[in-house]
Amino acid sequence: MKRFVVIGLSDASEPWIDPKALEVIAHSQVFSGGKRHHEIMRPYLPENYEWIDITVPLKNVFTQYELLFNRQSTIVIFASGDPLFFGFANTILREMPDAEIELYPSFNSLQTLAHRILMPYHDMRIVSLTGRPWQEFDRALIERAAKIGVLTDNKEHTPANIALRMLHYGYNQYSMCVGEHLGNPSLERITHLSLSKATEQQFSNPNCLILQTKLLKPRLFGIPDSRFATLEGRPRMITKAPIRLLSLQALDLYQKHTLWDIGFCTGSVSIEARLQFPHLQIISFEVRGEGSLLMAVNSQRFGAPGITALIGDFNQMDIQDLPRPDAVFIGGHNGQLHLMLERIKSVLLPGGCVVFNSVSQESQQAFKQEAMALGFTIQPSMHIALNDYNPIEIIKATI
């Protein structure tokens, strides 16, 4: 039997430990944790103990665990706070699902910070940016969470960088509270400050933060076309709001994970999708160099962080290492529809779809013929006319 006893610690140099956990420590021989945990727990460990540092790559750590289990049934792990809260117990469950786990949790850092500032936290949105991308943090902002608890790191996701990102995309209605070394009587510090002040300060690690606001800005649904920055001299080169929303409906994005927007131009489809479906990963392509600035300006204007914009000819790009899409919107094809669909099919996930807006009978027939020749199934299309503009056919192909 492979058995882990996982003990959560605060940052205190003399932490409180459950008496049952202390008994386990006294009768064990093999221990593991971070270097900081080793320093904290050294006085509590029995003579002639073995210690395994938890360092990356974690695969090597678990290889050592496997070897030890050949002669030892129990390994005691020390982790920070609640080991099931973005913690090492989750890693054990993933890497060794057959192992038995006995858990002695402590308060996690965000719980502790909420306690210090007497803030009810049952409705707080929790995001970890510790070695993780911005995606879930951006989602919390777009979804207008009133309280956001954030686990930081000491590289890209510091309190200052978090504040800078929020201000850049217009989420300036929040205040920030930063907790440093929570649980350590000699080092603990709690700071309340505005986002603008946070951009100017450095905080010691480890730290975490809580963002709060009582003023939630409305989230737009169907952004007015007139509010987008557009190509100079070509203001009508934009997917109009009603067409945009119907196209997103056809893409069935609630059920999807990754959207590719090919020929994004002003970025209107990508930005609308980001605001309405913030769980999505969005990769956008545009052949015109001006698209880079337009996407940056419009993403900032409408508070839509996290869109990856790539400039160049889609049919010439190396797309194999990009996140594979399960939804693709074609906003432009440069007269090379067959090659584009061929490339899309090579990466489109099973059950994925492609949506194309046709402005002429000729392009409608071309898309349907090319898609069917490649094995796509054409779904019933939508026909819509706006004002004096040409009618548009919204066509959906599935694989």
N, C-alpha and C positions, 0 to 999 in steps of 0.2 A: 504493500500500500504506500503510495506517495502522498505525504501529508505536509501541508504548509500551515504554519501558524503565522498570521500576518498581524503585526502590532502597529497601530497608528500612533505617531508622535507629534507633539506640538514643537514649536521652535525653542522651547525653554531648555536651558542647559541642565535643569533637573526636572524633567517632566513627571507629571502624575501618571502612574501606570497601574492598571487593574491588578489587584493582588493575584488573581488567577493567572494573568499573563506573567507576572514575576515568578510564579511557581514553575511555569513552563520554561522560562529562561534558565532558571536554576538547574533544571533537569535535562537541558539540551546541550548539544555540542557544536552544531553547525548553524551559523548565522549569516545573514546577508542584508545589504542595504546600501545607501549612498555613503560617501565619505563623511558627510556631516552627521548622519545617523550613527556611524561608527564612533565618532568622537563623543557624542552624547551618551551612548549606551556602554562605552568601554568599562565604566566602574561597576556595571551591573552584570557583566558577563563572567561565566565560570572560568576556572583555570584551563589552560590548554585548549581553548576554543578555536574553531576554524571560522574564518570570515571570507565571504565572497563579495567583492565590490559590485554593485549594480551600475554598469557603465554600458554605453553603446559600443558595438552592436549588441543588442539584447540576446541575439541568437547564441552568442558565445556564453553568456551567463546561463542560459537554459541548458546548454550542453554540459556545463559544470554541474548543474543541478542533477541532470540525468545520471552522470557518473557517480555522484554522491549517493543517490538513491539505491545504488547497487549494494551499499553497505550501511545505509542510514535511512530510517523510515520518516524522519521529521526534519524539516528545515524551518528555522524561525526567520521571518522577514520583517525588517523595520521599514516603514514607509511614512510619508507625511500625512497628517490629518486623517481623513477617512480614506482608506485604501481602495474603496469602491467609487470614490469621487474623482474621476479622471486619474485614478491611481494604479498602483502596481498589482492590486488584486484583479483588476480587469485584464491585465496582461497575462496573469497566470491562468485565468479562465479561458483566455484565447489560445495560449500556447500549450497548456496541459489540462484540457477539459476533464480528463479522468482523475485528476488529483483531488484529494480532500482538502478543504480550506477551513481553518478555524480563524475567526476574525475578532480583533479587539480594536475597534475604531476610536479615534479621537475626533474633536471638532475639526472640520475642514477650515481653511483660511477664510473663505468668504462667510461662513457661518460666524466665525470669530469676529470678523470685521463688522458684520451686522449687529452682533451682540454689543460690541463696543460703542456703536453709535445709536443703539436702541431703535433699530429699524426692523419692523416686521418684514421677514424675507420670504414668506410663503408664496408670494407672487413675483419673485425676482427671476428674471431670465438669466441663466447661467451659460457663460461662454468660456471655453479654454482657448487661449492664444499661445499656450506654451508649446512652441515647436509646431504649431498648426497654422494653416492659412487663414486669411481674413474672412473667409466665406460665411461662417456662422455669426461672426460679429456684425458683418455687413447686413446679414439677414435680420438680426435683432433690431438694428437701426431702421431698416426699411419697413419692418413690421410694427414700428412705433412702440417698442417695449418701454414702459415707464421706468422700470428699474432693471439695470443690467449689471450683473456681477461678472467680473473679468479676471481670469487667471492670466498673468502676464509672463513675459520672459525678459532676459537681459540683452536681447539682440534687436530684432525688428519690432517686437511688440511691447515696447516700454510705455509707461504712462504718457510720456511726451509725444511719442509717435502715434499713439491712439488718439490723443487730443488733436494733433495735427490733421489726422485723417478725418475726424469728425467735423472739424471746422472747414476743411477743404470742400466737403460735400454738403455743407449747410446744416449739419446737426448741432447747432450752437446753443440749443435750449437746455442742454444738460449741465449739471454740476458734477464734480468728481470728488470722491473721497478715496485716498490712497492709504493702505495699511502696510507698514514695513515691519518685518520680523515679528509678526503677531505671536504672542505667547512667550516672547523672550523679555523678561522684566527690564533688562538693562538696555536693550536695543529697540524695543517696540516704539513706533511712532505713528500717529494717525494725523493726516492732513486733509482738510477740506479746502477746495480751491476751484476757481473757474477753469474752463478749458483753456482759455488764453494764457492764464498763469501756469497751467500744467505744461504747456509747450516749452516753458523757460526753465523748468526744474528737473533736476536729476534725483532719483530715489535709489536707495540701497536695496539690494536683493537679499532674500526673496520679498516680493511685494505682490499685492493684489489690489483691485480697486472696485468701487461701486459707482455707477452712474445713475443719476436720478433726474427726473423732470416731471413737472406738473402741466407743462404746455406741450401737447402733442400736435405737431403740424399735420394737416390733412394730407393723405396720400392720394395723388391724382389718379383718376381712372379715365383713360382716353385723353392724353395730353393734347391741348390745342396745337394745331400745326403751326400757328403763328408764333408760338413761343420757342420753337427750335431755331438754332443757328443753322443756316442752310448754305449750299454751294453758292458762291458769289455769282450773281447774274442768272441763277437757276433756282429760284425759290420754290418752284412747283415740283422739284425733284425730291419728293418725300412720300413715303407711304402714308396716305391720308388716315386720320384717326379712325373712322368707321371701318375702313379696309384693314387697318392695322389690328384692331380688336377682333374682327372676324377671322383674320389670318391666325392670330394666337389661339382662338377657339378651335380652329381646324387642326392646329398642331397638338391639341389635347395635352397642354403642358402640365396640368396637375399630376399626370401620371408619368411624366418624363424626368430625366435627371440632367441631361446635357443638350443644350440647343446650339446649333451652328447657324449663324446668320450670314449668308454669303451675298456680298454686295450691299453692305450696310449704309453707305452714303452718309446721311446725317446721324445715323445710329438710332432712328426713331423706333424701329421694331425691337432692337436689342434692349433699349432703355425701357420701353413699355413692358417688355417681358420681364426685365429685372425687377421692376416695381410691382408687378402683379404676381409674379411667381419667384420670390426671392430665394427659394430653395434651389433654383437652377444654377448650374454652371453654364456660362455663356461665352462662346468663342465666336468672334465676329471678324469677317474678312471684307476688305475693300481694296480695289485696284488703284484708286486715286490716292495720291499722297495727301491731299487735303483732308481726307477722311480721318486721319489721325487727330488733327486739331479739332475737327467737328465732334468726334466722339468724346474727346476730353472735355470740351466746352459744354456739350449737352449733358454728359454724365454728371458733371459738377453742378450744372444749373438745376437738374431735377433730382439730385441726391441719389444717384444710382452707381455706387461704387462696385468694383469687382468684375467688370466686363473686360475680357481679354480681347484687344483689338489688334489684328494683324494686317499689315499693308503689303500688297503685292498681288500678282496674278494667282488666283486660287488654283488654277490648273497646272501651275508650275511649282507650287509650294510642296514642301515635305510635310505631309499631314499624318504620317503613320504614328508618330509619337504623341500626337495631341489626344486629349480625352475623347473617346469615341462618342459620337452623338446618337441619341435615339429620336431626335427631332431636328429637321433642317428646313430653314426658310431660304428660298432663292429669290433675292431681290434684283439680281442682275446676272447675266451669263455671258456677255461679250460675244454672242454668236457661236459659243462652243458648248451648247447644251448637252450634246451626247457625251463628250469627254467629262463634263462636270458631273453628270449623273453617274457615269461609270466610276468616277473617283469617290463620289458619295457612297455608292453601293459597297465599295470595298471596305468602308469603315462603319457603315450604319449598323447599329445593333439590331438583333432580331426583334421584330415587332415595331421597329422604328418607322418614321414617316417623313415625307418631303412635301412641303407646300409651296406652290408656285402661283403667282398672280399674273394672269395673262391679260394683255390689253388689246389683243387682236385675235381673230379666228386663226390666223396663220400660226402665231406662237402657241395658241391653245392646242392645235393639232400636232405641232412639233413636239411639245412636251409629252403629250399622251403617247404618241408613237414611240419616241425615244425611251420613255419610262417602261412601256409594255415590252419593248424589245429587250430590255435588260431584266425583265422578270418582275417588275413592280405591278401591283394591282391598283387600278385607278378607282378612287372612291367617288360617289356623287358630288358634283361640284356646286358652288354657289355663284350666282350671277347677280351683280350689283352695279348700279349706276348712281353717281353722285353729281348733282347739279348739272353743269354743262360738260363735265369730263366724259371721256369715253367709258363705256361700261367695262367692268372688270370681272373676269372669271377666276374664282379662287379654287384651284385644283389641288387635290390631295392624292398622293401616291404612297402606298404602304408596301412593306417587304415582308 
